[in-house]
Amino acid sequence: MNFPRSERVDVMILAEGTYPFIRGGVSSWIHQLITGMPDVTFGITFLGSRREEYDGVLYTLPKNLLHLEAHYLFEEDTDTREPQRDMSESAMERVESLHRWFKKPEGEIPETLRSLSFYLEEATYDHFMHGRKAWDYIRKVYYDNAPDLPFVDYFWTLRNMHKPVWSLAEIAASMPACSIFHSPSTGYAGFLAALASYHYGRPMLLTEHGIYTRERKIDLLGADWISYHKPALMAGNEEFNYVKGMWIRFFEKIADFAYVRSEKILSLYPGAKAVQVYFGADERKCEVIPNGVDVDGLSALIPARPASIPPVITLIGRVVPIKDIKSFIRAMRITADSMPQVKGWIVGPMDEDPEYAKECVNMVKALKLENNVEFLGFRNIKEILPMSGLLTLTSISEGMPLVVLEGFAAGLPAVTTDVGSCRDLIYGGLDEEDVAIGEAGAVTKIANPTELAEQYLKILGDETLWHRMQTNGLQRVKRYYRQEMFLQRYRSLYEDLEATWRA
């Protein structure tokens, strides 16, 4: 497929591992934002891991998406040329200063971090990974900080951590002109947005759906790909895993870079805003803009619902560990013991983590749930929601899940884990009137199949309760979470940022 290309767009969105190559979640939000403002021109700079991990464009690209480019940050090197010269003494001093900043919990961001010429001319990737000065410095830092770690592990960690930084600098240097850089996360996308914003002198907007730094910390602390042979006295103590600590500090500091450069730092609910401030965001820049959904379009599905409540519990989401599909499957075993006719539908792609997906399929077989649990793959939610009796979400981390709002608008109560904004969505949390509306489902502890099953049985087994929750969910989503409200707030932000820049 030939991607659309343009020399200029109004808004450039930096999309890390999302739109348009991954469905759901942030991707749906980006698509909603672009299609909801047909008079604004957009570009997408997609950042992925490796090309083979994506199946191509999964959305029909809107007409106002004028530019799309895709970059893969962790593909194998094909250039084996040796550098012609080592970096200068002054460049090496700047590298050392930058390294010291990454190790400090606080401190002013070095000018070096935002200089494209530093990455592309003074201290190139070849200079850093092959030059004698950098090699001597890497060895010194290794012996000062991690002598018990095999050097080869340390070196390749540095390589994998730093290589994307130079790739991002090259991407920033060749981007089309735009009025605003908008990143839906910190991480590599936020770093690229900040770097390009500094270089071109255009404003940056940051919207965090989940808190990237916290999510990467969860991933890293549980990662089995980051390991080394520790001395027996250290075995099992994660505090001594210096490699994981390096990655965590890296993501924390590039988040600082994005926070400092952003004109506005947006979150989806008040709790996320508090976490952003905790991680170093300037509270004066922080603002909450909830997600919105097509309430009227989804509410039109309600008359298609059957007269009785279907004994169908639907989980809409990717089959990946962070969604904790296994807890849902275990909860279905408990639920089916008391309600044999119950169905559990898992609606979402299974190709992002094939090994985990296979484990989930095997778990269904092991628990003898073949007649109760089905993997439906990607489906149109407008077909699924009217046939469902209850929506569920069992994630261990979320921002503001659009699927819960879509379920409310389509007349479905929800049972979720206590993550992200789920408590606010189900019990109300934006203001006193929101709380007064009442519960639209139930919230349970993370990774607690027994509690999930108890709520499934309670709500599906009580029609009066179910209908009250349905009414409350509809009222809440109509009052606070309409798509047009969400779009208008972003339109106003775009207009204000462009006007400020032009002034």
C-alpha positions, 0 to 999 in steps of 0.5 A, a space after each residue: 500500500 502506498 501511504 499518503 504523503 504531504 509537505 504540510 499538515 495542520 496536526 502531526 500525531 506521533 503514534 507509538 505502536 497504535 494507529 493505523 496498524 493496531 486496532 482498538 484503544 488509542 488507535 480508535 481514539 486517534 481515528 475518532 479524532 481525525 474523522 471528527 474534524 474533517 476540516 483539519 488536516 492530519 499527519 501520522 508518524 507511526 513508530 513500531 518495533 519491527 516491520 514483521 510484527 504488523 499486518 499493515 493498515 487496519 483502518 480506512 484512512 480518512 480523507 483529511 489524513 494527508 500524510 502517513 509514514 511508518 518507522 521501525 525502531 528495533 529492526 536489525 542494522 544493515 549498515 556495517 560501515 565503520 566511522 571515519 572519525 571519533 567524536 570530539 572532546 566537547 561532544 564526549 563531554 556533552 554525552 557524559 553530562 547527558 548521562 549524569 542527567 539521566 541518573 539524577 532524579 531531578 535537574 534542568 533538562 540539558 540543551 543537548 537533549 533537544 539538539 538535532 545537530 548533536 545526534 546527527 553531526 556531533 555524536 552520531 550513532 556510529 560515534 557512540 557505539 563504535 568510537 574509542 571515546 564512547 567505548 572507554 566511557 561505557 567501560 568506566 560506567 560499567 565498572 563503576 555501577 554494574 561490575 556483577 552484570 555480564 558486560 555483554 548484557 550491559 553493552 547490548 542494553 545500552 545499544 537497544 536503549 540508545 539506537 532508537 534515539 538516533 533513529 528518532 532524531 533522523 525522523 524529526 529532521 525530515 518531517 513535513 511542516 505542521 502547526 502542532 505536534 500531538 503525542 498520545 503518550 510519552 515514551 518514544 512518541 513523546 520524545 519525538 514530539 518534543 524533539 521536533 517541537 524544539 527543532 521547528 519551533 512549533 507547539 506540542 500537545 500531550 495526551 496520556 491515555 494510560 500513564 506510559 511511564 507506569 505501564 512500562 515499569 509494570 512491563 519491565 519489572 515483570 519482564 523475563 527478557 531482561 535478566 542476567 546471572 546474579 550472584 547467589 546472595 542477590 538471586 530473586 531480588 529485583 532491586 539488584 537488576 541493574 538492567 531493569 533499572 536502566 530502562 525504567 530511568 530511561 523512560 522516566 527521563 524522556 517523559 520529563 522531556 515531553 512534560 517540559 516541552 508540552 504546552 498542555 498535558 492532558 489526561 482522561 480522568 482526575 486520577 490520571 492527572 494526579 499521577 502525571 503530577 506525581 511523575 513530574 508534570 507541571 500541574 498548571 499545564 495539566 487538564 482533564 478531557 474525558 473520552 467521548 463516544 457516539 452516544 446517539 448512534 450506539 443508543 440506537 442499538 438498544 431496541 434491537 436487544 432481546 426482551 430478556 437479558 442474554 446470559 452473555 458476558 463480553 470482554 472486548 479487547 486484545 488478547 494480551 497479558 495486560 488485559 488479563 484474559 486469564 482472570 476472565 477465563 477463571 471467573 467464567 469457570 466459577 460463573 458457569 458452575 452456578 449458571 451453566 448456560 452462561 457464555 463468555 465472549 472474548 472479542 479482539 485480535 489474538 495476533 499481538 502476543 500469539 504465545 499468550 493467546 495460545 495459553 488462553 485457548 489451552 486454559 479454556 480447554 483445561 477448565 472444560 469451558 469449550 461450551 462456555 467461552 468463545 474467542 471471536 476475534 475482531 468484530 464490529 461492536 455494533 453486532 456484539 453489544 446488542 447480543 450481550 448481557 454484560 460487559 467486562 474488563 479485567 485489565 491490570 492497567 487502563 486509562 479511560 476505556 472507550 469500550 466501557 462508555 460504548 457499552 453504556 451507550 448501547 445499554 450494557 452495565 459493566 463489571 471491571 477491575 479497579 484500573 484507570 478511570 473505571 471506578 469513576 465511570 461506573 460509580 461517578 467521579 467527575 462531580 457530585 451530580 455524576 455520583 448521584 446518578 448511581 452505579 452502572 455496574 461493579 468494580 472488583 480488585 485486580 486478578 480476582 476471578 472469584 470477585 468477578 464471578 460474584 458480580 457477574 452472577 449478581 447482576 445477571 441474576 437480578 433483572 431489576 438491578 440490571 435495568 437500574 444499572 443500564 439506566 444509570 450508565 445511559 444517563 452518565 454517558 449522555 451527560 458527560 461523555 458525548 463525542 461532540 463534547 470531546 471533539 469540541 475541546 480538542 478543536 478549541 485547543 488546536 485553535 488556541 495553540 496555533 493562534 498563540 504560535 502565530 502571535 
